[in-house]
Amino acid sequence: LRAVAVAFNVYVSNKIGAVAMGLFSLITTVYGFGITLATSGINLATTRLVAQVIGDDGKISLVNDNQKQAKIKLVLRQCIYYSLFFGALATVILLISAENIGVYVLRDERTVSSLRVLALTFIPISLCSVFTGYFSALRRVYKTALTQIMGQGAKIFASIFFFSYIGASSVENACLCVVWGGAVAEFLSFALSYIFYLSDRKSSTNIIDDNEKQRSFKHLLSNALPLALSAYMRSALVTIEHVLIPIGLQKSGSSRDSSLAAYGTVSSMVFPLVLFPSAITASFAGLLIPEIAGSYEVGDNRRICGIISSVMDTVLMFSIGCAGIMISFSYELAAHIYPDSADAGRFIAMISPLIPVMYLDTAVDSMLKGLGEHVYSMVVNIADASISVVLVWVLLPRLGIYGYIVTVYFTELINAALSIARLLMKSGVKPRVLLWVARPIFCVITATRLAHWLFDTMLISGIYVQILIAAIFYALLLILFGGINLRKVSGSLRYMRLTK
């Protein structure tokens, strides 16, 4: 799914150009804040509340327990009401303020029409977040995956249709085509999620009394509102940061369109490519929340430590390999994927060393949320966003786009350091730097050098073949030095087959 999304992003980038991608990135920063208001922490709250109902006996699938079924139906109903309220609130606010935001905040009238279209998607997105959280808590993520696949397909076909119907003759129309395609996808995703929920829902004859309903609603608010308030602050700061980037680039001497082009190259072309492999780690990072929350609920500290150690080892091994390959083949990748961009390769090489930090931070945040440390994670993220705003304001007028790269490095490192320290302190896990960090670094450097030497010697071309060979060398070296344990892998596969 991520591969399709990146391929579609490449198609859109090459079709509408860096300037339109920069303008679209500005639109999505405001859209991101709107989504934050519309969802208001409901996804994680739903996951935690449902996981607590079914996790008190350590079971991961619903049993024929009428009382549990009744509690889960109550939780879902209250979460839906909550999401409807905030989704409608976000819709009304953006519809009313779209023109003022476009003209006075984003400083570009071409964004107004896209903002109005995007406002219509907040209610389906909010409701879909409830169902996604529900499926995650029950470990039925295949339903979420199917919804995402169908939504992504709808987005692609709808966008292509709108490119043909509206056309991309202007920057504003180009953005509208992508926006309308995304809107169609959100409505379809909601419809599918609701259908999957109806097919999953079980009947219950138990009646929940009013006191239990009040306690449940208070529990929902105590889980969702702290997340929502902190998410508002962080999202607002992120929006301010991204609005300031083109302004700062203009202050450094660039024109409006040149600033948008540079911003679009980094935010909409380079970062999606650099973060593309994180689909693997991000997929199971979300599943860690109910896994760790269930173990934490029953006090199984040994299992929690085992999960954390295994995850950190695996994520670092994978992400360091991705970083090494991305750095080694950055210019070749950029030339093949973004042939019209002269700067993409340089930016890929500059940002790729941060891959292990970014990938690990995502997994660590999920594990902290499973341990009930979601408020701490949000405080760290708010501090991260605050520092970003200050650095963007100070550095970009002086350093141009390189000031933004410096900002990303500084804030990502600070965020990851604080989150990892908290996780290790909370869990008591001892870091194993030589095995988790030094070994994969050595293996990936050796693997990429061997791959380059092999292809230079044999005079074979083909960037994807070179990357595949480098990845094979890396895996073989990890096996040789004990990073990948074939016996454990084989045992895990056998276990999966037996429990299927």
N, C-alpha and C positions, 0 to 999 in steps of 0.2 A: 504493500500500500504506500509506504514511504517512497519507494522507487518510482511508482506511478506519479506521486505528488511532485517529486523533484523533476521528473521528466516533463510534466505539465508546466512546472514553473520555468523550466528552460525554454519550452515552446512559447510561453507568454512573454518571457524576457526578450527573446529574439524577435517576437512579433511586434511588440509595442515599444521596445527600446528602454534604455536606462532612465531617461527623464520620466516617462510614464510610470516605471517601476518605483522611482523615488517618490512620486506623488501618491501612488497607491500605498506605499509604505507609510506615508504620513496619515493617510485615511485609516489604515489599519491600527495605528496607535490610538486614535480616538475610539475606534471600534472596539479595541481591546479593553479600554476603560469601560465602555458600555456593557460589554460581556461580563466584566467583573461585577458591575452593579446588578445586572440581570440575574446572574447566578448566585452572588452573595454567599459564597462558601457552601452551597447546597450539595455539591457533588461529594466532597469529603465527608460532610455531615451525614449524608445518606449512607455512605459506605460504612462509617463508624457505627451508626445507630443500628443498622441491619446486622452488621457483623457481631455486635454485642448481644443482640437477641439470639442469634444462632450459635454464638461462640462460647456460651457459658458451660457447655458440656464438651467443647473441643471438636464438635462435628462441623464439617465444612459444607454439608448439603442439608437442605430442609428435610425434616422427618415429618411423619404424619401426627403432628402435635397441634391440636386445634388452638391451644393457647398461644403458641409461637406464631402460628399463621395469623391469628387475630392481631397480635402485636405488630407484626410486620405490615399488615394491611393498614393499621393505624398510622405507623411511621410513614409509609408511602403516601397516604392521603394528606397528612400534615405537611410533608415535604413538597407535595404538588401545590398545595395552597400557598405555601411560602414562595415557591418559585414563580407562580402566577403573579403574585403581588409585585415582586421585584422585577420580573420580566416586563410587565405592563408599565411600571414606573420608568424603567430605562427607555422603553419605546417612546413614551410621551415626552420625556425630557429631550431626547435627541431629535425628535420630529420638530419640536418647538424651537430648539436652539441650533439647528443644523446650519442655518445661514450665518448666524453670528460666529459660530465656531469656525466655519470655513473661511469667512472674510477676515475676522479679527484674531483668531488663534492660529490657524494654519496659514493665514495670509495668502490664500489662493482660492478664488471663487470657483475654480474648476472642481473643487472637492464637495461642493454643497449637494449636488444631485446624488452622488454616491452615498453620502452620509444618510440622506433621507431613505434611500432604498435599504441600507443596512439596518436602520432602526426597526424595520418590519420583522427582522429575524430574531429579535431578542427573546420573545416569548417561546418559540420552539426550541431555541438553544437552551434556555433555562429549564424547560420541562425535560429535554433530552438529557441534561446533566443529572436529573433525579434518577432516571432509568439506568443511565450508565453507572452511577454509584451503586444502585441496587444490584445490577448484574455483577459488578466487581465484588461486592460483599459475598455473593453466592458462588463466586468463582465460575460464573457462566459467561466468561468474556468472549466466547465465540459469537454471542449475540451482538455485543458491542462491535466486534470485528466485522461481522457481516453488515451492520449498519454503516460503519465507516467506509467499507468497500463500495457499497451501493451509493453512498453519499458522494464519495470521490468520483465515481463514474458519472453520476448525474452532473456534478460540477463541471467535469471536462466536456461532456457533450453539450450541456447548456451553454457553456462559455463559447464553444466553437459556433453554436447556433447564433448566439448574440453577436459574435464577431462578423458573421455573415449578414445578420439582420440589421444591426446598428452600424457596424463597421468601426474600424480603428483609425479613422482619418484624422482625429484629433486626440490629444492627451486625455481630455475629459471623457470622450466616447470610449477610448480604450479602457479606462478605469471602470466605466459603467458596465462594459461587457463582462469583465471579471467579477464585478460586484453582483450583477444579476445572476451569473452562473453560481456563485457561492450562495446566494439567497435561495435559489431553487434546491440546492443540495441540503441546506439546513431544514427546510420544510419536509423534504423527503426523509431525512434522517430521523426527524421527530416522529413522523408517521410510522416508520418501520420500528422504531424503539417502542412505541406504544403498542403496536401489534404483537411484538415479541413479549412484552410485559403481560398482555392479556392472555397469550398462550401459556405463560409460565405461572400465572396467578392461580392459587388454589383456594377453594372455598373453606369457610370456617363458620362454625355455629356458635362459637364463643362470643360473648358480649363484653366489651370493655366498659367499665364504669367511668363516670365523669372525673373522678379523682385521678384515675390512671391516665385519662386523656390529658388532663392538665399537667401531670408530671411528665408525660411524653413530650408535650409541646414545649415545656420549659427546658427539657433536655435537648430538644432540637435547637432552640434559641441559644442555649449555652454552648452548643457545638458550632453552630453556623455563624452567629453574629460576631464573636471575636475574630473568626477567620475573615468575615466580610469586612469588618472595619479596618483591619490591618491590610486586607487586599485592596480596599479603596485607596488607602494611603500609598501603597506601593505602586498600584496601577496609575494613579494620578502622577506620581513622580516619574514613572517610566514614560508616560505620555508627554510630560513637560520636557524630559530629556530628549526625546526624539523630535519634538517640535523645535527645540533649540539647535539641533544638529545642522539643518540647512541654514538657519540664521547665522550660526557661528561660522559656517563655511563661507557664507557671503561676506561676513566681516573680515575673513582672511584674504579676500580679494576676488573670489569667484562670483560669476553671475548666478542668477536664480536657477536657470536650467542646468548649469554646470554643477551647482551645489546639489540639486536633486539627482543628477546623474551619478555623482560620486556616492551620495547616500544610498541610492538605489542599487548600485553595484555591490556595496558592502552588505547592506541589510537584506536585500531581496535576491541576490545572486550568490554571493560568497557564503553567507551564513547557512542558507538551506543546504548547500553542498557539504559544508564542513560538518553540519549536524545530521546529515543523512544517515550515517551508520548508527547513530544513537537510537534509531527505531528499535534495534534489538534490545539495548539496555533499558530504554524508556518503557518498552512493552512490559517487561517484568517488574520494573520499578513501581508501577502503579499497583501491581498485584501484591507487592510486599506490604502494603498498608493493612489489608485485612489479615494477611498471614501473621504479621508481627502483633497486630492489635488482638487477635485471638489468643496468641501465646501469652501476651502481656496480661490479658484479662484473667487467665488461669495461673499466672505466676511461673510460667515455664521459662526461667532465665537461661537454662542451658541451651534450649532450642533457639532462643533469641540470639545468643552469642554465636551459635553455629551458623545461623542465617547471615548475620552481619559479617563474620569473617569470610564466609564463602562469597558473599556478594562483592565485598571490597576487592578480594583477590580476582574474581572473575571480571569485574568491570574495569579494573586497572589493566589487567592482561589484555582485554579486548581494546580498550581505548588507547592505550599506548601503542598497540599495533596499528590502529587506524591513524593515529597522529604521525607515526613514522612513515607510513605509506603515503599519507596525504602530503607531507612535507617533501618527500623524495620525488613525487610525481606531480607537484602542484602546477607547474607551468604547462606540462603536457595535458593535464586534465582540463585546465582553463582554456587552452587553445582548441581542444576538441569540443568542449561543451558550450563555451561562450566565445565563439570565433570573432565576434564583433567588439569584444571588450579587451582593451589593451592592458587594463589594470587588474583584472580578476586573478591572474596567476600570482602576482606579487602579494595581493591581499590574502589569498589562500595560504601561501607559505608563511605569512606573518601571523595568522590567526590559528593555524593548525597546532602549534605547541600547546595551546590551551585546551585541546580536545580532552585529555584525561581529566583535567580539572572540571570542565563543564559536565562531562558524562557522569563522573563520580558524584558531583554535587547533586545531580538529579536523583540518583539512587539514595544518597544520604538523606536528602529532604524527605523522601518517601518513608524511609526507615524511622526517622524522627517523628513523623506524623503517626506512624503505627505505635510508637511509644508514648503518644500523647503530648509530644513536644511541638505541636503545630504552631502554638503561639510563639515559641522561641524562634522557629524557622521564619515566621512572618516578620518578627522584629529584626532578624538578621537581613531579610530581604528588603525591608524598609530602609535600614541603614545603608545597604548596598545601593538602592535607588537614589537615596539622598546624596551620597558621595558622587554618584554618576552625574547628577544634575550639576553639582558644583564644578566637577572636573570638565564637563562639556562646556559649561559657561566660561571657564578660565582658559582651557587649553585650545579649543577649536579655533578661536580667532587668531591664535599665535602659531599653531602647528597644522592647521587645516585638518584633513581627514586622518592624519596620523595621530592627532590629539584624541580622536575617537578610539583608535586602536589602543593607545595608552590607557584610556579610561576603561575599556573592556578588560584589559589585563589586570589592572589594579583592583577593580571591584570583584572580578571573578575569583581572584586569589584570596582576597579578604573574606568573601562570602564562604568559599569552600573551607578555608582554614577554621573559621568559627563554627561551621556546621559539623565538620569532622571531629573537632575537639569535643563538642558537646555530645556527639554520638558515642565516642570512645569513653568519655567520662560516665555517661549514663549507663552504658552496657557493661563496662569493665573489660572490653576487648583490647588486647595488646596488639599494636601495629607491628607488622613484619615487613619493614622497609626493603630489606634486601630481596626478599622473595616477591613482594607485591610490586615493587618499583624497579629495582636494579636489574633483575632477571629479564623482564620483558623489554626494557630499554636495550640491553645488550643484544637480545634476540632479534629485535626489529631492525637495529642498525646493521647487524650482520646479514639479515635476510634481504634488505633493500640493496645493500652493496653487492651481494651475490647476484641478485636479479639484474642489476645494471651491468655488472661484469659479464654475465651470461649473454645478455642481449647485445652488448657492444661487441663481444667476441664473435657471436654468430650472425651479427648484422640483421637481426629480426626486428621488425617494427610491430606496432600494435599496442597502444597504451593499456587496454584492458587485459590483454594477455600478460603484459609485464606485471600489472598489479596482481593478477591471479597467481603468477609464479612467485612473486614476493610474499603473498599471503600463505602459500603452501610452504615455502621455506620457513616462514615465521612459525607456523604450526608445528612443523617437524622439529625445529630447534626447541620449542617449548616442551614437546614430548621428550626430547633428548635430555633436557635439563630439569625435567620433573614438573614443569608448569602445568601441563595437561596430563592427568592421570587416566590412562586408557581403561584401567580396571574399574575406576569409579564411574567413568562414562558408560561402560558396558553394563555395570550394575544398575545405573539409573535408567537406562533403556529397558532392561529386563523388568524393572519395577513398574515402569510406565505400561509395558505390555500386560503385566499381570493384573494391574489395577484398572485397566481400561474398561 
